[in-house]
Amino acid sequence: TVLRPKGFELPEPILQVAQELAGRSGGSVRETPDRSEALEGAHVIYAKSWSSTKHYGNEEGDHELRSGLSDWCVNSDWFTTADTNCCFMHCLPVRRGVVVTAEVLEGPRSVVVHEARNRMFTQMAVLYEILRENKAS
């Protein structure tokens, strides 16, 4: 479930491709602006900063759209209807107090350091493959 504020809808072609690919493996993708609906029984809350495709390249329009969204910063209240073992993920770096509160980021539900470490190993493997292929040429 993609939880996003009104005005930040995924472009329809991207949503359709995501739904098709998820369906091939027995999954599904949907989006909603309803936080209670989206977080009910959630196992993971993965936060990412949102950009509006409606205001891409329009700084004033984007700022105006974001102005009333301070309650979209992930805090401990977001976990009240989630699964009891629900964890918080983010690929880092993250803007504290904008994307997530320090309480959640540094709390027991956060797995961001583990995620960042896994990302580093993946990046190292990609770099190794690129350099190895160029060296063989």
N, C-alpha and C positions, 0 to 999 in steps of 0.2 A: 504494500500500500504506500503510495507516494502522498505524503501529507504536505500540503503547500497552501499558502494564503491565496485568497481570491485575487485574481489579476496576475498570478504566477503560474498559470496552467502550462503544462507541457505542450509543445507544438503537436498537433494531431498526427502528422506523419511519424514523429518519434514515438508517440504513445502507441500507435498501431504496430510499429515494428517491435517494440518491447512486448506488447501483448502477444503477438504472433510467436516470437521466440520463447517466451515463457510458456505458452500453450504447448509448444513442441515437447517440453519436458514435464508436462503435467502441472505446471504452475499457472500463475495469473499475475497481472499487473493492473492496478486501478489507482486512480488519484482522487483525492478529496480535500476540501478545506476544513472538514469536521474533525477536530482533534480527538474528541472522545471516541468517535467511530474508528478512527485510524489506529489509536493506541490501545484499544481494547484487546487484551491478551497478547500484546506485542512481545516478541522475544528479544528484539534489538531495536534501538532507536539510533539511526545513523543520520547525523545532521550534516548538512552542507549548506553553504550560503546560497541564497536564491538570487537569480537575476531574472528580470522580466524581459521576455522576448518582445513584448509590446513596446518597451521603451529602450531597446538596445541602441546604444549610442546617444541616447537622449538623457543626459545627466539630470536635468531638472525634472523630467517626467518620472524617472526612476526614483529620485529622492522623494518626490511627492507621493508616489505609490508606497514607498517604505515608511513614510513618516508615522503612520499609526500602527506599526507592527512590532513594537517593543515587547509585546507578550509572546512573540514567536522565538524568544531566547529560551532554549531548553533549560528547565529548572527541575527541581525534585518533584514538583506537582505533576509533571508530565508522566511520571511512573506510577501514579495511583491506580490506574486501570490496566496497566501493563502486567505481563507475567511477573511473578515474584522474583524470578532470576533474570529479568530483562537487563541487558547491558547497554552501555552507551558507546558508540563508535564515531570516530572522525579521523580522516586521513592526515590531519595536521599539516601545516600550522593552523591554529584556530584563533578567532578573535573572542577572548574572554569577555563575558558580559554582553556580547552581541549575538553570537551563535549559541553559546552555552555558558551557564554560570560556573564559577570556580568550584562551587560545592559539588556539582555533578562531575565536572572535568577531573577533579582530584579525588572524587569519592570512590567507594567500593564497586560501583557499577561500571566505572570507566575502564575500557580496555584499549584506550588510544595509544598508550606506549607500546603495547604488544602489536597493535596494528601498524604503527609506524616502523617498528623493527621488522615486521614481515615485509613491509613495502621496501625497506632498504635492501633486504636480501633479494627481492624480486628485481629491483633496479640494478643491483650488482650482477645478477645473472644475465640480464639483458645486455648490459655493458660488456660483460665477458664475451657473450656470443657475437656482438658487433665487432669487437676488437679481434677476436679469434678468426672470424671470417675475413676481415681485411688483411690480417697477417698472412693467411694462407694464399692470398692472391698473388 
